[in-house]
């Protein structure tokens, strides 16, 4: 299991690793508005695991 940062948020690279995609893919998903919820903290993008998990649930192939 991946550890969260002390802030409870993951870096872009950590989120991509958790999702099993390349960081560039996650950047593209954000750019097109199709990725998980993220937060802009200064010049960096951050993610919460609960937001990623919620996004995964809504994008399940099982309906």
ZATI-887629 format. One line per field, with one value per residue: residue in one letter; x, y, z of N, C-alpha, C in turn. Coordinates in Angstrom, 3 decimals. Example, Ala and Ser with C-alpha at 12.3 -4.5 7.8 and 13.67 -1.06 7.14 Angstrom:
<recs>
residuo <- A S
n_px <- 13.190 12.850
n_py <- -5.690 -2.250
n_pz <- 7.800 7.080
ca_px <- 12.300 13.670
ca_py <- -4.500 -1.060
ca_pz <- 7.800 7.140
c_px <- 13.200 12.900
c_py <- -3.300 0.030
c_pz <- 7.800 7.870
</recs>
This chain:
<recs>
residuo <- X X X X X X X X X X X X X X X X X X X X X X X X X X X X X X X X X X X X X X X X X X X X X X X X X X X X X X X X X X X X X X X
n_px <- 0.851 0.489 2.052 0.674 1.503 2.628 0.685 -1.524 -1.955 -1.227 1.523 1.675 3.028 2.873 0.114 -0.308 1.170 -0.321 -2.682 -1.718 -0.821 1.041 2.683 2.336 -0.004 -1.869 -1.622 -2.729 -5.335 -6.213 -6.030 -8.003 -10.183 -11.090 -9.998 -9.250 -10.362 -8.379 -6.017 -4.712 -1.803 0.078 2.412 2.045 0.287 -1.945 -3.291 -5.940 -6.292 -8.866 -10.406 -9.428 -10.132 -12.942 -13.390 -12.545 -14.557 -16.755 -16.056 -16.130 -16.223 -18.269 -21.709
n_py <- -1.176 2.245 4.966 7.956 11.411 13.583 15.581 14.253 14.041 13.045 13.171 14.026 12.006 9.873 9.432 8.669 6.293 4.759 4.501 3.054 4.092 6.036 9.081 11.108 10.319 10.722 13.501 14.228 13.247 14.979 17.399 17.108 16.962 14.538 13.055 12.000 13.913 16.675 18.852 22.092 23.063 25.593 25.566 22.968 19.880 18.025 15.054 13.300 10.156 9.160 10.627 9.686 6.973 7.243 8.315 6.153 4.306 5.458 5.103 2.493 -0.515 -2.209 -2.088
n_pz <- 0.000 -0.737 0.876 2.164 1.828 4.533 4.530 3.800 1.176 -2.193 -4.486 -7.991 -9.346 -7.522 -7.489 -10.160 -10.209 -8.395 -9.843 -11.912 -14.309 -16.719 -15.710 -17.656 -18.888 -16.862 -16.620 -19.087 -18.751 -16.752 -18.129 -20.086 -18.495 -17.580 -15.582 -12.141 -9.270 -8.412 -6.756 -6.861 -5.509 -4.751 -7.268 -7.843 -8.500 -6.551 -5.003 -3.372 -1.869 -1.370 -3.173 -5.597 -5.397 -5.317 -7.845 -9.390 -8.782 -10.062 -12.648 -13.334 -15.277 -14.924 -14.730
ca_px <- 0.000 1.280 1.910 0.339 2.388 2.126 -0.494 -2.626 -2.120 -0.204 2.055 1.179 3.690 2.309 -1.241 -0.180 1.615 -1.475 -3.619 -1.067 -0.654 2.188 2.347 1.864 -1.402 -2.651 -1.648 -3.694 -6.662 -6.536 -6.182 -9.284 -11.255 -11.582 -9.247 -9.762 -10.288 -7.044 -5.931 -3.522 -1.166 1.201 2.530 1.966 -1.004 -1.986 -4.452 -6.285 -6.626 -10.321 -10.930 -9.063 -10.976 -14.304 -13.362 -12.482 -15.884 -17.671 -15.569 -16.087 -16.814 -19.465 -22.809
ca_py <- 0.000 3.469 5.909 9.332 12.428 14.086 16.406 13.388 14.162 12.410 13.907 13.566 10.734 8.852 9.150 7.915 4.948 4.092 4.182 2.160 4.778 6.931 10.452 11.873 9.936 11.409 14.911 14.346 13.056 16.244 18.422 16.903 16.959 13.169 12.391 12.150 15.239 17.035 20.164 22.859 23.573 26.327 25.198 21.509 19.212 17.025 14.166 12.539 8.784 8.966 11.182 8.757 5.786 7.616 8.441 4.792 3.701 6.000 4.723 1.035 -1.054 -2.936 -1.146
ca_pz <- 0.000 -0.804 1.992 1.792 2.371 5.820 4.304 3.399 -0.266 -3.017 -5.621 -9.289 -9.648 -6.640 -7.966 -11.408 -9.843 -7.773 -10.914 -12.867 -15.590 -16.800 -15.293 -18.806 -19.101 -15.843 -17.018 -20.183 -18.170 -16.079 -19.167 -20.765 -17.505 -17.416 -14.522 -10.770 -8.663 -7.944 -6.134 -7.198 -4.295 -5.330 -8.676 -7.921 -8.461 -5.481 -5.045 -2.176 -2.237 -1.364 -4.422 -6.671 -5.250 -5.713 -9.304 -9.930 -8.638 -11.068 -13.975 -13.409 -16.499 -14.506 -14.476
c_px <- 0.893 1.016 1.533 1.376 1.827 0.877 -1.719 -2.871 -0.945 0.280 1.440 1.758 3.133 0.908 -1.202 0.230 0.458 -2.486 -3.029 -0.948 0.600 1.776 1.806 0.400 -2.297 -2.716 -2.701 -5.124 -7.114 -6.851 -7.549 -10.464 -11.824 -10.894 -9.883 -9.592 -8.873 -7.083 -4.644 -3.005 0.115 1.268 2.389 0.533 -0.918 -3.309 -4.686 -6.717 -8.133 -10.951 -10.618 -9.945 -12.421 -14.401 -13.334 -13.843 -16.855 -17.247 -15.392 -16.735 -18.072 -20.551 -24.028
c_py <- 1.234 4.348 7.272 10.252 12.898 14.955 15.560 13.424 13.518 13.370 13.340 12.187 9.598 8.453 8.319 6.473 4.141 3.653 3.228 2.760 5.629 8.323 11.303 11.565 10.657 12.910 15.123 14.194 14.329 17.329 18.322 16.864 15.579 12.403 12.576 13.583 15.483 18.466 20.826 23.474 24.266 26.006 23.692 20.999 18.115 16.281 13.561 11.158 8.589 9.536 10.263 7.516 6.074 7.733 7.056 4.104 4.185 5.641 3.217 0.566 -1.868 -1.924 -1.887
c_pz <- 0.000 0.404 1.441 2.411 3.711 5.680 3.989 1.905 -0.983 -4.090 -6.896 -9.623 -8.789 -7.101 -9.246 -11.118 -9.253 -8.834 -11.943 -14.257 -15.544 -16.328 -16.447 -19.099 -18.101 -16.132 -18.105 -19.658 -17.453 -17.105 -19.847 -19.798 -17.224 -16.291 -13.160 -10.274 -8.151 -7.442 -6.566 -5.905 -4.747 -6.806 -8.891 -7.866 -7.405 -5.531 -3.671 -2.625 -2.302 -2.630 -5.603 -6.601 -5.666 -7.232 -9.950 -9.870 -9.698 -12.484 -14.109 -14.701 -16.179 -14.172 -14.028
</recs>
